[in-house]
């Protein structure tokens, strides 16, 4: 009890040093924050959405790219962990960008953070969550309009959960940690065992793990780049634990641990599951053409009741990522609004005295999420548009933050306690920058992602427009940005 009180006091003092008062309720401990990062990464959702694409683009050998991407993301996680210890603030992307590169720079970093959460908000259910849910009720061939309606209805629930309290959202997320592990890892291991004991005929041996498929008119390099979507789409979002820092107890210590643990566990468990799914493929050609390849694999090996249970775990995991994604999005909006960086900042920064949640931010950006989902619905290639945009935006954020931190880190005062990269920081930051650039190129150059590029660029035009016609005047007048609140690391440098 005494230790908890000391931690709470230290958290409030840290927040005050950045110029803010404690408006949000501190209730999240290590496992809850780990659950935030682990569930937002959501190996279940990512593998279900991107496995078929990777299989079609390169073949089973594509799963080895998971480890390559995982290594790069662990490096990014180390940078995020140190920043989370130095600046444990809601609105992570905006706060870090602002305090390292100035409020103007911070606006654009924060904007990309909002864009990431908004684009991906309904994409998961529009593309696979709603069809899977409908299949549980016997609707196997729903129309696109039916899928859209179900998606829009489901998207209301995470908003309601978050309005009630962040504690309720955390409880949903805690259950999701179990469903993630059972829904992906357990079933991957189960399929591996059934394959190993020859429960059903299988034409492949372990050599399938290194099998690639040729695609006419495409170079091998292009195939490798396209197949990387399996890892680059999935192994992101772990920084959301840092976005919840103002609701964490002993934030400086548990935010870094939660981020790093979530990434490492996701990389390891995800690869274990992928190996199980790949060796259980009954036919590479047939599974590559299936609408939901993992579901087709499961149906080959498992009885219908078990498959339904499998699908139930998957759908709940997807629901959980919506719950915690909605929470993180509203905290970023709140952080921007309390520094007067948003249109209608005053209402967006309002926190309910009853639930201590940013209700207006939750409702307003729920509408924004709806709009992006409807835009994706009308695209010819919804997957490439929404998933491509959702994949590339985090790497833009990582790059902007890593560059700003690389330039500024040596000038920052030493912070006692919490995670530190120490003497390895320059090397880690350089690798993070190089890796982020490589990922951005792989997710923007291929022609399949052109509509995703359009969404990112069109949204950036809006961000520039808001900055040029309104925000820059607020910043010039000193009525917006981190300088309004003062605190450590502030400045327009």
C-alpha positions in Angstrom: 0.0 0.0 0.0 2.8 2.4 0.9 4.7 1.6 -2.3 1.5 2.2 -4.3 1.0 5.6 -2.7 4.6 6.6 -3.3 4.2 5.5 -7.0 1.0 7.5 -7.3 2.7 10.6 -5.8 5.6 10.2 -8.1 3.3 9.9 -11.1 1.5 13.1 -10.2 4.8 14.9 -9.7 6.0 13.7 -13.1 2.8 14.9 -14.8 3.0 18.3 -13.0 6.6 18.7 -14.2 5.3 18.7 -17.8 2.7 21.3 -16.9 -0.4 19.1 -16.6 -2.8 18.1 -13.8 -4.2 14.6 -13.2 -7.6 14.5 -15.0 -7.6 10.9 -16.0 -8.0 8.1 -13.5 -4.9 6.1 -12.7 -5.8 2.4 -12.4 -3.7 0.5 -14.9 -0.9 -1.8 -13.8 1.7 -3.8 -15.7 -0.6 -6.6 -17.0 -3.2 -4.2 -18.1 -0.7 -2.1 -20.1 0.9 -5.3 -21.5 -2.6 -6.3 -22.5 -3.0 -2.9 -24.3 0.1 -3.4 -26.4 -0.3 -7.1 -26.9 -4.0 -6.7 -28.0 -3.3 -3.8 -30.3 -0.6 -5.8 -32.0 -3.1 -8.6 -32.1 -1.3 -11.5 -33.8 -4.7 -13.2 -34.3 -6.1 -10.2 -36.3 -2.9 -9.6 -38.2 -2.3 -13.2 -39.2 -6.0 -13.8 -40.1 -6.0 -10.7 -42.3 -2.6 -10.9 -44.0 -1.7 -14.6 -44.0 -3.6 -15.2 -47.3 -2.0 -12.2 -49.0 1.5 -13.3 -48.0 0.8 -16.9 -49.1 -0.4 -15.6 -52.5 2.4 -13.2 -53.0 5.4 -15.4 -52.0 4.2 -18.8 -50.6 4.7 -20.5 -47.3 8.3 -19.2 -47.0 6.9 -15.8 -46.4 6.5 -16.6 -42.7 10.3 -16.2 -42.2 9.8 -12.5 -43.0 7.9 -12.3 -39.7 11.1 -12.8 -37.8 12.9 -10.1 -39.9 10.1 -7.6 -39.2 10.0 -8.7 -35.6 13.7 -7.9 -35.1 13.2 -4.4 -36.6 10.2 -3.8 -34.4 12.0 -4.8 -31.3 14.5 -2.1 -32.1 11.7 0.4 -32.5 10.2 -0.9 -29.2 13.5 -0.1 -27.4 13.2 3.6 -28.6 9.5 3.7 -27.6 10.4 2.2 -24.2 13.0 4.9 -23.3 10.7 7.7 -24.5 7.9 6.2 -22.5 10.1 6.3 -19.4 11.2 9.9 -20.1 7.9 11.3 -21.1 5.0 9.2 -19.7 2.2 11.3 -21.2 -1.1 10.7 -22.9 -0.9 11.6 -26.6 2.5 9.9 -26.9 3.2 10.7 -30.6 2.2 14.4 -30.2 3.9 14.8 -26.9 7.2 13.2 -28.0 7.3 15.0 -31.3 6.5 18.4 -29.7 9.0 18.1 -26.9 11.7 16.9 -29.2 11.1 19.0 -32.3 8.7 21.7 -31.3 4.9 22.0 -31.3 4.7 22.4 -35.1 6.6 19.2 -35.6 4.5 17.6 -32.9 1.2 18.4 -34.6 2.2 16.4 -37.7 3.5 13.5 -35.6 0.2 13.5 -33.6 -1.8 13.8 -36.8 -0.3 10.6 -38.2 -1.1 8.9 -34.9 -4.7 9.9 -35.2 -4.8 8.9 -38.9 -3.4 5.4 -38.0 -6.1 4.8 -35.4 -8.9 6.2 -37.6 -8.1 4.3 -40.8 -7.7 1.0 -39.0 -10.7 1.4 -36.8 -13.3 -0.3 -38.9 -11.1 -2.0 -41.4 -10.7 -5.1 -39.3 -14.4 -5.9 -39.1 -15.2 -4.7 -42.6 -12.7 -7.0 -44.1 -12.9 -10.1 -41.9 -14.5 -9.6 -38.5 -18.1 -9.1 -39.6 -18.0 -11.9 -42.2 -16.6 -14.3 -39.5 -19.3 -13.2 -37.0 -22.0 -13.7 -39.6 -20.7 -17.1 -40.3 -21.2 -18.0 -36.7 -24.9 -17.4 -37.2 -25.1 -19.4 -40.4 -24.7 -16.5 -42.9 -21.9 -17.8 -45.1 -22.3 -15.5 -48.1 -23.3 -12.0 -46.9 -23.6 -9.1 -49.3 -21.1 -6.3 -49.0 -23.8 -4.0 -47.7 -24.8 -6.5 -44.9 -21.1 -6.6 -43.9 -20.9 -2.8 -43.8 -24.1 -2.5 -41.7 -22.9 -5.1 -39.2 -19.5 -3.4 -39.0 -21.0 0.0 -38.3 -23.2 -1.4 -35.6 -20.2 -3.2 -33.9 -18.1 0.0 -34.0 -20.6 1.6 -31.6 -19.8 -0.9 -28.8 -16.1 0.0 -28.2 -17.2 3.7 -27.8 -19.8 2.8 -25.2 -17.3 0.6 -23.3 -14.8 3.4 -23.2 -17.3 6.0 -22.1 -18.2 3.8 -19.1 -14.6 3.6 -17.9 -11.1 2.8 -18.9 -11.2 0.0 -16.3 -13.9 -1.7 -18.2 -11.9 -1.4 -21.4 -8.9 -2.9 -19.6 -11.0 -5.8 -18.4 -12.1 -6.6 -21.9 -8.5 -6.3 -22.9 -7.4 -8.7 -20.2 -9.7 -11.4 -21.5 -8.4 -10.7 -25.0 -4.9 -11.6 -23.9 -6.2 -15.1 -23.3 -8.2 -15.3 -26.5 -5.2 -14.1 -28.5 -3.1 -16.9 -27.1 -5.8 -19.6 -27.4 -7.2 -18.3 -30.7 -3.9 -18.3 -32.5 -1.1 -20.1 -30.7 -3.1 -23.0 -29.3 -4.8 -23.7 -32.6 -1.5 -23.4 -34.4 0.0 -26.0 -32.1 -3.0 -28.2 -32.4 -2.8 -28.2 -36.2 0.9 -28.9 -36.0 0.2 -32.0 -33.8 -2.6 -33.2 -36.0 -0.3 -32.9 -39.0 2.6 -34.6 -37.2 0.5 -37.7 -36.3 -1.0 -37.8 -39.8 -4.5 -37.3 -38.6 -5.5 -36.6 -42.2 -3.7 -36.9 -45.5 -1.1 -34.1 -46.1 1.1 -33.9 -49.2 3.8 -31.7 -47.5 6.7 -32.2 -45.2 8.6 -29.7 -43.1 10.2 -28.5 -46.4 7.0 -26.6 -47.0 8.4 -24.0 -44.6 10.9 -23.0 -47.3 8.6 -23.4 -50.3 8.0 -20.3 -52.5 5.7 -19.9 -55.5 6.5 -18.2 -58.7 4.3 -15.4 -60.0 4.3 -14.5 -63.7 5.5 -10.9 -64.5 6.7 -10.3 -60.9 10.3 -10.3 -59.7 11.3 -12.3 -56.7 12.2 -9.1 -54.9 8.7 -7.7 -55.6 7.2 -10.9 -54.1 9.3 -10.6 -51.0 8.4 -6.9 -50.5 4.7 -7.6 -50.9 4.7 -10.6 -48.6 6.3 -8.5 -45.8 2.8 -7.1 -45.1 2.2 -10.2 -42.8 4.7 -8.7 -40.3 4.5 -5.0 -41.1 0.8 -4.8 -40.7 0.7 -7.0 -37.6 3.7 -6.1 -35.4 2.8 -2.4 -34.9 0.7 -0.4 -32.4 2.6 -1.6 -29.3 3.3 2.1 -28.5 -0.4 2.4 -27.4 0.7 1.4 -23.9 2.6 4.7 -23.8 -0.5 6.5 -24.9 -2.3 5.3 -21.7 0.6 6.4 -19.5 -1.4 9.0 -17.6 -3.8 6.2 -16.4 -0.9 3.9 -15.3 0.4 3.4 -11.8 4.2 3.8 -11.7 4.2 4.7 -15.4 7.9 5.3 -15.8 8.7 1.8 -14.9 5.8 -0.3 -16.2 5.2 1.4 -19.6 8.7 0.4 -21.0 8.3 -3.1 -19.6 4.8 -3.5 -21.1 6.0 -2.3 -24.6 9.1 -4.5 -24.8 7.4 -7.6 -23.4 4.4 -7.3 -25.7 6.6 -7.1 -28.8 8.9 -10.0 -27.9 6.0 -12.2 -26.8 4.0 -11.4 -30.0 7.0 -12.1 -32.3 7.7 -15.5 -30.6 4.1 -16.7 -30.3 3.1 -15.4 -33.7 5.9 -17.4 -35.4 5.0 -20.5 -33.4 1.4 -20.2 -34.7 2.5 -19.5 -38.3 4.6 -22.7 -38.4 1.6 -24.7 -37.3 -0.7 -23.1 -39.8 1.8 -23.6 -42.7 2.6 -27.2 -42.2 -1.2 -27.9 -41.9 -1.9 -26.5 -45.4 -3.7 -29.3 -47.3 -3.1 -27.6 -50.7 -1.0 -24.5 -51.4 -2.9 -23.7 -54.6 -6.3 -24.3 -53.0 -5.7 -22.4 -49.8 -4.2 -19.5 -51.7 -7.5 -19.0 -53.4 -9.7 -19.3 -50.3 -11.5 -16.2 -49.0 -10.2 -16.8 -45.5 -7.2 -19.2 -45.8 -6.8 -19.9 -42.1 -10.4 -20.8 -41.8 -10.1 -23.2 -44.8 -7.1 -24.9 -43.1 -9.0 -25.2 -39.8 -12.1 -26.7 -41.6 -9.9 -29.3 -43.2 -8.4 -30.6 -39.9 -11.0 -29.8 -37.3 -14.7 -30.7 -36.7 -17.3 -27.9 -37.2 -17.9 -27.2 -33.4 -14.2 -26.7 -32.8 -13.9 -24.4 -35.9 -16.8 -22.4 -34.5 -15.0 -22.0 -31.2 -11.9 -21.0 -33.0 -13.8 -18.3 -35.0 -15.3 -17.1 -31.7 -11.9 -16.5 -30.2 -10.8 -14.7 -33.3 -13.8 -12.4 -33.4 -13.4 -11.5 -29.7 -9.7 -10.7 -30.3 -10.7 -8.4 -33.1 -13.4 -6.7 -30.9 -10.8 -6.2 -28.2 -8.4 -4.4 -30.6 -11.3 -2.0 -31.4 -11.9 -1.4 -27.7 -8.4 -0.5 -26.9 -7.8 1.3 -30.2 -10.7 3.5 -29.4 -9.3 4.3 -26.0 -5.9 5.2 -27.3 -7.3 7.3 -30.1 -9.4 9.4 -27.7 -6.4 9.9 -25.4 -4.4 11.3 -28.3 -7.3 13.6 -29.2 -7.6 14.7 -25.6 -3.8 15.4 -25.4 -3.9 17.5 -28.6 -7.0 19.3 -27.5 -5.8 20.3 -24.0 -2.9 22.1 -25.7 -5.4 23.8 -28.1 -4.0 22.0 -31.1 -7.3 20.8 -32.5 -10.4 22.4 -34.0 -13.0 22.7 -31.2 -10.2 22.0 -28.7 -12.2 23.0 -25.6 -15.0 20.5 -25.9 -12.6 17.8 -27.2 -10.5 18.2 -24.1 -13.4 17.9 -21.7 -13.2 14.9 -19.3 -16.4 13.5 -17.7 -16.3 14.2 -13.9 -18.3 11.0 -13.4 -16.3 8.5 -15.5 -13.0 10.5 -15.9 -13.1 9.7 -19.7 -12.9 12.1 -22.6 -16.5 11.5 -23.8 -16.6 14.2 -26.5 -13.3 12.9 -28.0 -14.7 9.4 -28.1 -17.9 10.4 -29.8 -16.4 12.8 -32.3 -13.7 10.5 -33.6 -16.1 7.6 -33.6 -17.8 9.6 -36.5 -14.3 10.0 -38.2 -13.8 6.2 -38.0 -17.2 5.7 -39.6 -16.2 7.9 -42.5 -12.9 6.1 -43.2 -14.7 2.7 -43.0 -17.3 3.9 -45.6 -14.5 5.3 -47.9 -12.8 1.9 -47.7 -16.1 0.1 -48.5 -16.4 1.9 -51.8 -12.8 1.1 -52.9 -12.2 -1.6 -55.5 -9.5 -3.2 -53.4 -10.6 -2.6 -49.8 -7.8 -4.7 -48.4 -4.9 -2.9 -50.1 -6.5 0.5 -49.4 -7.3 0.2 -45.7 -4.7 -2.4 -44.6 -2.0 -0.8 -46.7 -2.7 2.6 -45.2 -2.9 1.2 -41.7 0.5 -0.5 -42.1 2.5 2.4 -43.5 1.3 5.1 -41.1 3.0 3.7 -37.9 6.3 3.6 -39.6 6.0 7.2 -40.6 5.4 8.0 -36.9 8.4 5.8 -35.8 10.6 7.6 -38.3 9.6 11.1 -37.3 10.0 10.3 -33.6 13.4 8.5 -34.1 14.8 11.3 -36.1 13.7 13.9 -33.6 15.1 11.9 -30.7 18.4 11.2 -32.4 18.9 14.9 -32.8 17.7 15.9 -29.3 18.6 13.1 -27.0 22.1 14.3 -26.1 20.7 17.7 -25.0 18.1 16.3 -22.7 18.6 16.1 -18.9 19.2 12.8 -17.3 16.1 11.1 -15.9 16.5 9.0 -12.7 14.8 5.6 -12.8 13.0 3.9 -15.7 14.3 2.2 -18.8 17.4 3.6 -20.5 19.3 2.7 -23.7 22.5 4.1 -22.2 25.5 4.1 -24.4 23.7 2.0 -27.0 21.2 4.7 -27.8 23.0 6.2 -30.9 23.3 2.8 -32.6 19.7 1.8 -31.7 18.3 5.0 -33.0 20.3 4.8 -36.3 19.0 1.2 -36.8 15.5 2.4 -36.0 15.7 5.2 -38.6 17.1 2.9 -41.3 14.5 0.2 -40.6 11.6 2.7 -40.6 12.7 4.1 -44.0 12.9 0.5 -45.5 9.5 -0.4 -44.2 7.9 2.8 -45.6 9.4 2.2 -49.0 8.1 -1.4 -49.0 4.6 -0.3 -48.1 4.4 2.7 -50.5 6.2 1.8 -53.7 4.3 -1.4 -54.8 1.4 -0.5 -57.1 -1.0 -2.5 -55.0 -0.7 0.1 -52.3 -1.4 3.2 -54.5 -4.9 3.9 -53.0 -3.4 3.6 -49.6 -0.8 6.2 -50.6 -3.6 8.4 -51.8 -5.4 8.2 -48.4 -2.3 9.1 -46.5 -1.4 12.0 -48.9 -5.0 13.4 -49.0 -5.2 13.3 -45.2 -1.9 15.0 -45.0 -3.3 17.8 -47.1 -6.0 18.3 -44.5 -3.4 18.4 -41.8 -1.3 21.0 -43.6 -4.5 23.0 -44.3 -5.5 23.1 -40.6 -1.9 24.1 -39.7 -1.6 26.8 -42.3 -4.9 28.5 -41.9 -5.4 28.2 -38.1 -2.9 26.4 -36.0 0.2 28.3 -36.9 -1.5 31.5 -35.8 -2.4 30.0 -32.4 1.2 28.8 -32.0 2.6 32.3 -33.0 0.3 33.9 -30.5 1.4 31.5 -27.8 -2.1 30.1 -27.1 -1.4 26.5 -28.3 1.3 23.8 -28.1 3.4 22.4 -25.3 4.8 25.8 -24.4 1.4 26.8 -23.1 1.7 24.2 -20.4 5.4 24.5 -19.9 7.3 21.6 -18.4 10.4 19.5 -19.2 11.7 19.3 -22.8 9.3 22.0 -24.1 10.4 24.5 -26.7 10.2 25.2 -30.3 13.7 24.1 -31.1 
